[in-house]
């Protein structure tokens, strides 16, 4: 029962702290224009920042894709340049009998190993394009470059070095086409 006087005292205190004309204050508050900054801010954020962030992310992903394709073109082009010299050395090491000696086999094994590395790098590039939404549209054009490198690998293993070199040139051409399409 002692609680009732405390509640009554609190109610009286709250009434004393209110402005004398509470209804006038409420009416004045309703007549003022309301600011809904939260709604404006969230609308601006939804329309302004997210597309910009997505646009930047898409632009960065596209640039990353261009860089990766360009790096593969450089890598394979340098390899083909050195490959030409190697194929001449290999032909000279094989000699007229057509059977490669130990030195030629060692060179060929290094060549096949390098072609495997190129193929694996192209597999990773294809996978990156397939799994990156921004780059996915270029994936169809890129599909098969790793298979071209695998073909070159098989041809080099079979001592068909000229055909393997031509296969690598086809891979470079396809990568160049993808790069041009990305611009």
Backbone bond lengths (Angstrom), bond angles and torsions (degrees), N, CA, C in turn:
res aa  C-N    CA-C-N  psi(-1)  N-CA   C-N-CA  omega(-1)  CA-C   N-CA-C  phi
1 X - - - 1.425 - - 1.510 111.74 -
2 X 1.303 117.54 -24.87 1.456 120.36 177.20 1.521 110.76 -69.53
3 X 1.328 118.56 -16.09 1.448 123.75 179.78 1.525 111.40 -70.54
4 X 1.314 117.97 -34.03 1.469 122.01 -177.91 1.519 111.69 -61.36
5 X 1.355 120.62 -45.12 1.463 118.43 178.02 1.528 111.77 -64.10
6 X 1.330 119.73 -32.55 1.477 121.61 179.11 1.514 110.68 -67.91
7 X 1.326 118.26 -40.85 1.457 122.35 178.95 1.523 109.22 -66.48
8 X 1.334 115.93 -41.48 1.461 120.38 178.96 1.519 110.41 -63.85
9 X 1.307 118.35 -40.67 1.460 122.28 178.22 1.527 110.66 -63.97
10 X 1.311 117.74 -41.41 1.475 121.78 178.72 1.522 111.23 -64.86
11 X 1.320 117.31 -40.05 1.460 121.22 179.01 1.522 110.43 -64.72
12 X 1.323 116.45 -41.47 1.474 120.03 178.76 1.515 111.16 -65.73
13 X 1.299 117.00 -39.08 1.460 121.59 179.08 1.527 110.70 -63.11
14 X 1.332 117.89 -42.88 1.463 121.80 178.01 1.526 111.32 -64.33
15 X 1.333 117.17 -37.46 1.454 119.93 178.19 1.521 111.13 -66.97
16 X 1.305 117.85 -35.93 1.459 121.37 179.14 1.526 111.59 -69.41
17 X 1.334 116.99 -32.03 1.465 120.56 -178.70 1.524 112.86 -78.52
18 X 1.334 119.26 -17.32 1.461 122.37 178.70 1.518 109.24 -72.22
19 X 1.351 116.73 152.22 1.451 118.68 176.07 1.523 110.04 -61.90
20 X 1.308 115.84 156.20 1.456 120.84 -176.58 1.512 111.31 -59.14
21 X 1.285 116.82 -39.13 1.459 119.03 -179.40 1.523 108.27 -114.89
22 X 1.313 116.94 82.15 1.462 122.52 -177.02 1.510 111.35 -63.88
23 X 1.302 118.50 -36.35 1.467 120.41 179.34 1.508 110.82 -68.84
24 X 1.315 118.65 -34.28 1.465 121.49 178.00 1.529 109.73 -68.46
25 X 1.326 116.71 -39.83 1.460 120.72 178.71 1.521 110.73 -65.60
26 X 1.331 117.09 -39.49 1.464 120.91 178.69 1.520 110.26 -66.57
27 X 1.343 116.54 -40.67 1.466 120.02 178.84 1.521 110.74 -65.47
28 X 1.327 117.13 -40.08 1.462 120.88 178.89 1.524 110.50 -64.31
29 X 1.310 116.61 -39.00 1.462 120.52 179.40 1.523 111.07 -65.51
30 X 1.339 117.02 -36.19 1.462 119.82 179.77 1.513 111.98 -74.16
31 X 1.334 117.72 -29.26 1.460 119.83 -177.78 1.524 112.25 -77.73
32 X 1.317 117.66 -21.55 1.468 120.55 177.57 1.520 109.98 -70.57
33 X 1.328 116.37 142.92 1.466 117.61 177.16 1.533 109.56 -65.65
34 X 1.296 114.39 135.55 1.461 119.90 -179.45 1.517 109.68 -84.34
35 X 1.267 114.49 138.40 1.464 119.89 173.49 1.514 107.76 -100.50
36 X 1.278 113.73 126.63 1.461 117.84 177.69 1.520 107.09 -114.32
37 X 1.323 115.48 68.21 1.466 120.34 -175.88 1.514 112.15 -65.51
38 X 1.305 116.62 -31.55 1.460 119.14 -179.76 1.517 110.60 -63.42
39 X 1.318 117.18 -45.05 1.466 120.16 -179.63 1.521 110.84 -65.61
40 X 1.338 116.71 -42.34 1.460 119.41 179.45 1.526 110.31 -64.49
41 X 1.303 115.73 -43.66 1.455 119.44 -178.19 1.518 111.31 -63.40
42 X 1.317 117.09 -43.80 1.455 118.84 -179.17 1.521 111.13 -69.01
43 X 1.336 117.42 -34.65 1.467 119.63 177.35 1.517 110.00 -66.26
44 X 1.326 116.54 -41.77 1.460 120.16 178.36 1.518 110.11 -64.51
45 X 1.314 115.78 -43.27 1.458 119.61 179.69 1.516 110.61 -61.76
46 X 1.316 116.98 -43.06 1.460 120.33 -177.94 1.522 110.80 -65.95
47 X 1.348 115.32 -42.90 1.462 117.53 -177.19 1.514 112.70 -84.48
48 X 1.305 117.93 -30.90 1.457 119.81 -171.90 1.503 115.55 -94.44
49 X 1.299 117.49 -51.28 1.459 118.72 -169.97 1.512 114.04 -84.32
50 X 1.310 118.56 -40.97 1.470 119.39 -175.83 1.521 112.05 -63.46
51 X 1.345 119.60 -48.14 1.460 117.47 178.13 1.520 112.04 -61.74
52 X 1.335 116.68 -36.31 1.450 119.01 178.65 1.523 109.72 -63.81
53 X 1.320 115.91 -43.37 1.459 119.77 178.49 1.520 110.28 -64.06
54 X 1.345 115.59 -43.55 1.464 118.41 177.43 1.517 110.52 -64.40
55 X 1.316 116.34 -40.44 1.462 120.29 179.72 1.520 111.58 -62.87
56 X 1.323 115.68 -41.66 1.467 119.58 177.98 1.523 110.55 -66.15
57 X 1.326 115.86 -42.57 1.471 119.56 179.57 1.524 110.50 -63.55
58 X 1.328 116.72 -41.68 1.470 120.13 178.77 1.514 110.57 -64.96
59 X 1.333 116.01 -41.49 1.459 120.07 179.27 1.528 111.32 -63.88
60 X 1.323 115.51 -41.64 1.470 119.61 178.47 1.524 111.42 -66.39
61 X 1.323 117.01 -40.04 1.468 120.38 178.94 1.526 110.33 -65.54
62 X 1.321 116.58 -39.61 1.465 120.60 178.37 1.527 110.26 -65.81
63 X 1.324 116.62 -43.23 1.461 120.16 178.27 1.528 110.46 -63.33
64 X 1.332 116.74 -41.76 1.459 120.69 177.58 1.526 110.69 -60.63
65 X 1.331 116.67 -41.57 1.465 120.46 177.97 1.519 111.28 -62.39
66 X 1.335 116.75 -42.58 1.472 120.35 177.99 1.522 111.36 -61.04
67 X 1.332 115.23 -43.75 1.469 119.88 -179.26 1.525 110.26 -62.88
68 X 1.321 116.94 -43.67 1.468 120.29 -179.25 1.522 111.85 -63.76
69 X 1.327 117.05 -42.41 1.469 119.94 178.42 1.529 109.54 -66.04
70 X 1.328 117.09 -43.25 1.464 120.55 178.58 1.520 112.64 -60.25
71 X 1.335 115.87 -40.38 1.465 119.59 177.98 1.526 111.40 -63.49
72 X 1.324 116.71 -39.96 1.470 119.59 178.54 1.522 110.79 -66.34
73 X 1.323 116.70 -39.12 1.475 119.51 177.66 1.526 109.79 -61.32
74 X 1.324 117.03 -45.37 1.467 120.66 178.63 1.523 111.14 -61.85
75 X 1.326 115.86 -46.72 1.463 120.53 -177.72 1.525 110.95 -59.76
76 X 1.316 116.33 -48.51 1.464 119.40 -176.70 1.524 110.63 -71.49
77 X 1.329 117.74 -35.73 1.472 120.29 178.17 1.523 111.00 -63.27
78 X 1.328 116.16 -43.95 1.471 119.44 176.89 1.521 110.49 -62.55
79 X 1.311 115.77 -40.64 1.458 119.97 179.01 1.529 110.66 -62.91
80 X 1.329 116.92 -44.10 1.475 120.21 -179.55 1.526 110.20 -63.61
81 X 1.308 116.88 -37.46 1.466 119.86 177.61 1.531 110.29 -59.91
82 X 1.329 115.83 -48.01 1.465 119.96 178.90 1.531 111.18 -71.56
83 X 1.313 116.29 -30.59 1.460 122.63 -179.33 1.526 111.34 -61.99
84 X 1.333 115.79 -39.11 1.465 119.47 178.98 1.517 111.70 -58.73
85 X 1.300 115.42 -44.58 1.467 119.28 178.32 1.529 110.69 -66.23
86 X 1.334 115.99 -42.05 1.454 120.22 179.29 1.523 111.15 -59.91
87 X 1.329 116.69 -43.91 1.463 119.06 -176.72 1.525 110.78 -63.44
88 X 1.321 116.88 -34.66 1.475 119.71 175.86 1.527 110.28 -66.85
89 X 1.337 115.90 -44.80 1.467 119.96 178.10 1.535 110.58 -61.59
90 X 1.311 116.39 -39.22 1.457 120.89 179.88 1.523 110.40 -64.66
91 X 1.337 116.43 -45.47 1.463 120.25 178.87 1.519 111.12 -60.16
92 X 1.331 116.32 -39.66 1.464 120.07 178.34 1.523 111.22 -68.56
93 X 1.333 117.70 -36.65 1.460 120.97 179.95 1.525 111.79 -71.96
94 X 1.311 117.07 -31.52 1.461 120.90 -179.98 1.522 109.85 -68.55
95 X 1.294 116.25 -42.07 1.455 120.37 178.63 1.520 112.37 76.79
96 X 1.319 115.39 -175.10 1.462 119.79 -174.29 1.524 113.72 -71.19
97 X 1.300 119.62 -22.60 1.460 121.92 -177.89 1.523 113.28 -72.20
98 X 1.315 117.26 -20.04 1.443 120.93 177.50 1.512 115.07 85.67
99 X 1.328 116.80 -0.82 1.463 118.81 178.61 1.528 108.57 -106.60
100 X 1.343 116.41 125.91 1.468 119.11 -178.64 1.528 111.55 -71.55
101 X 1.327 114.79 143.08 1.468 119.23 175.54 1.528 109.64 -84.96
102 X 1.319 116.90 -175.44 1.468 121.75 -175.94 1.522 111.52 -62.87
103 X 1.322 116.79 -39.38 1.471 120.43 178.98 1.516 110.38 -64.30
104 X 1.313 116.23 -44.07 1.464 120.55 -179.68 1.531 110.36 -64.61
105 X 1.324 116.85 -40.38 1.464 119.40 178.06 1.526 111.87 -64.37
106 X 1.332 116.75 -38.76 1.468 120.24 176.99 1.522 110.30 -62.97
107 X 1.333 116.70 -44.59 1.463 120.95 177.91 1.535 110.92 -61.95
108 X 1.315 115.11 -43.16 1.468 119.05 -178.97 1.525 110.83 -65.21
109 X 1.339 117.55 -39.77 1.454 120.58 178.68 1.534 111.76 -63.02
110 X 1.339 116.53 -38.31 1.463 120.77 175.75 1.523 110.21 -64.91
111 X 1.304 115.60 -40.73 1.463 120.78 179.07 1.529 110.54 -62.54
112 X 1.307 117.02 -46.86 1.469 121.25 -179.70 1.532 109.95 -63.69
113 X 1.316 117.01 -39.08 1.462 120.61 177.13 1.530 110.96 -62.56
114 X 1.321 116.75 -41.67 1.471 120.68 177.34 1.524 110.96 -65.05
115 X 1.317 116.86 -38.77 1.464 120.27 177.40 1.529 111.15 -65.99
116 X 1.320 117.37 -34.96 1.467 120.76 175.47 1.526 110.44 -63.18
117 X 1.336 116.22 -42.47 1.469 120.23 178.23 1.531 110.78 -62.12
118 X 1.316 116.37 -41.70 1.467 120.06 178.29 1.519 110.20 -63.32
119 X 1.317 116.42 -45.27 1.469 120.05 179.75 1.527 111.07 -60.68
120 X 1.330 117.30 -44.79 1.463 120.63 179.40 1.526 111.13 -61.85
121 X 1.324 116.77 -40.45 1.465 120.24 176.99 1.521 111.94 -63.59
122 X 1.333 116.14 -38.45 1.464 119.84 177.93 1.530 111.54 -70.88
123 X 1.332 116.81 -34.18 1.473 120.10 173.88 1.528 110.24 -60.08
124 X 1.328 116.38 -44.73 1.467 121.04 179.04 1.525 110.88 -64.23
125 X 1.324 116.76 -38.51 1.462 120.45 178.07 1.528 110.72 -63.75
126 X 1.324 116.56 -45.62 1.469 120.10 177.85 1.525 110.69 -60.70
127 X 1.313 117.09 -43.01 1.458 121.28 179.32 1.525 110.90 -62.42
128 X 1.318 116.15 -42.47 1.471 120.41 178.94 1.530 110.80 -61.09
129 X 1.305 116.62 -43.28 1.460 120.13 179.58 1.525 111.31 -67.99
130 X 1.314 117.00 -37.60 1.461 120.64 -179.15 1.520 111.69 -69.22
131 X 1.336 118.06 -32.64 1.459 121.28 -175.11 1.524 114.20 -98.44
132 X 1.304 118.27 -2.85 1.466 121.61 177.38 1.523 108.12 -103.24
133 X 1.331 117.55 114.45 1.466 120.11 -174.07 1.534 114.56 -55.13
134 X 1.311 118.19 -39.13 1.461 120.90 -178.83 1.530 111.43 -67.35
135 X 1.322 117.01 -31.36 1.463 121.65 -176.83 1.520 112.94 -93.76
136 X 1.319 116.25 -7.98 1.460 120.92 -174.66 1.530 112.72 -57.59
137 X 1.322 116.53 -33.83 1.474 118.84 -178.11 1.531 112.57 -67.55
138 X 1.321 117.35 -20.32 1.464 121.14 178.20 1.527 112.10 -92.80
139 X 1.315 115.98 -8.01 1.460 120.92 -175.24 1.527 111.94 -61.43
140 X 1.319 117.04 -40.73 1.477 119.35 -178.68 1.521 111.14 -59.53
141 X 1.312 116.78 -37.71 1.461 120.93 179.67 1.535 110.77 -71.26
142 X 1.332 114.99 -30.73 1.468 120.66 -177.30 1.527 112.61 -83.77
143 X 1.320 116.35 -24.31 1.462 120.76 -176.39 1.525 110.99 -55.81
144 X 1.306 115.30 129.69 1.456 120.44 176.77 1.518 114.82 104.97
145 X 1.349 117.76 -9.15 1.466 117.15 179.29 1.521 110.75 -67.69
146 X 1.318 117.37 -35.86 1.470 119.82 177.31 1.527 109.87 -67.23
147 X 1.326 116.59 -35.94 1.467 120.13 177.18 1.527 110.20 -65.79
148 X 1.327 117.01 -35.30 1.467 120.38 175.98 1.518 111.97 -63.60
149 X 1.329 116.05 -39.76 1.465 120.15 176.97 1.529 110.55 -68.76
150 X 1.328 116.98 -37.17 1.472 120.45 176.73 1.528 110.25 -64.35
151 X 1.321 115.78 -37.79 1.464 120.70 176.71 1.530 110.17 -63.05
152 X 1.321 116.31 -43.37 1.472 120.08 177.64 1.525 110.72 -62.67
153 X 1.303 116.44 -37.69 1.465 121.47 178.33 1.532 110.87 -62.40
154 X 1.315 116.21 -46.01 1.467 120.60 178.53 1.523 111.53 -63.80
155 X 1.326 116.53 -41.01 1.462 120.48 179.93 1.521 110.88 -65.45
156 X 1.334 117.13 -40.26 1.468 120.15 178.43 1.524 110.44 -66.17
157 X 1.320 117.32 -38.15 1.462 121.02 178.10 1.531 110.34 -61.94
158 X 1.333 116.36 -34.04 1.470 121.70 -179.64 1.529 112.00 -88.38
159 X 1.338 117.30 14.27 1.468 123.63 179.16 1.543 113.08 63.53
160 X 1.307 117.74 22.81 1.470 121.97 175.15 1.521 107.77 -100.23
161 X 1.325 115.08 70.95 1.455 121.53 -171.58 1.526 112.79 -68.92
162 X 1.327 117.37 -36.33 1.463 119.51 179.29 1.528 110.34 -63.96
163 X 1.316 117.13 -43.77 1.468 121.34 178.67 1.534 110.35 -64.60
164 X 1.322 117.06 -38.38 1.469 120.80 178.65 1.525 110.47 -64.13
165 X 1.311 117.01 -41.50 1.468 121.29 176.91 1.521 111.67 -61.55
166 X 1.333 116.14 -41.01 1.472 120.37 178.31 1.534 110.85 -65.99
167 X 1.305 117.13 -36.83 1.467 120.50 176.86 1.527 110.97 -63.17
168 X 1.328 116.01 -39.93 1.463 119.33 177.80 1.528 111.57 -66.31
169 X 1.321 116.65 -36.30 1.468 119.36 176.42 1.527 111.04 -64.18
170 X 1.329 117.00 -37.25 1.472 120.19 176.01 1.527 110.84 -63.83
171 X 1.328 116.86 -38.30 1.468 120.88 177.40 1.528 109.54 -62.83
172 X 1.318 117.05 -45.08 1.468 120.99 178.60 1.523 110.23 -60.55
173 X 1.331 116.86 -42.57 1.469 120.27 179.43 1.526 111.21 -61.16
174 X 1.330 117.11 -43.19 1.469 119.84 179.81 1.516 111.38 -66.04
175 X 1.324 116.22 -41.13 1.479 119.31 177.63 1.527 110.90 -62.97
176 X 1.320 116.40 -39.40 1.463 120.70 178.13 1.520 110.77 -64.42
177 X 1.325 116.77 -40.64 1.469 120.33 177.41 1.524 111.01 -61.80
178 X 1.323 117.28 -41.65 1.462 121.04 177.56 1.499 110.21 -62.65
179 X 1.316 117.03 -44.72 1.457 121.23 -179.22 1.531 111.09 -61.99
180 X 1.323 116.73 -41.76 1.456 120.06 177.78 1.521 111.52 -64.52
181 X 1.300 117.04 -38.83 1.467 121.29 179.53 1.534 110.68 -67.12
182 X 1.320 117.99 -29.37 1.459 121.50 -177.82 1.517 112.15 -75.82
183 X 1.300 119.21 -15.54 1.468 121.21 -179.58 1.482 112.52 -85.18
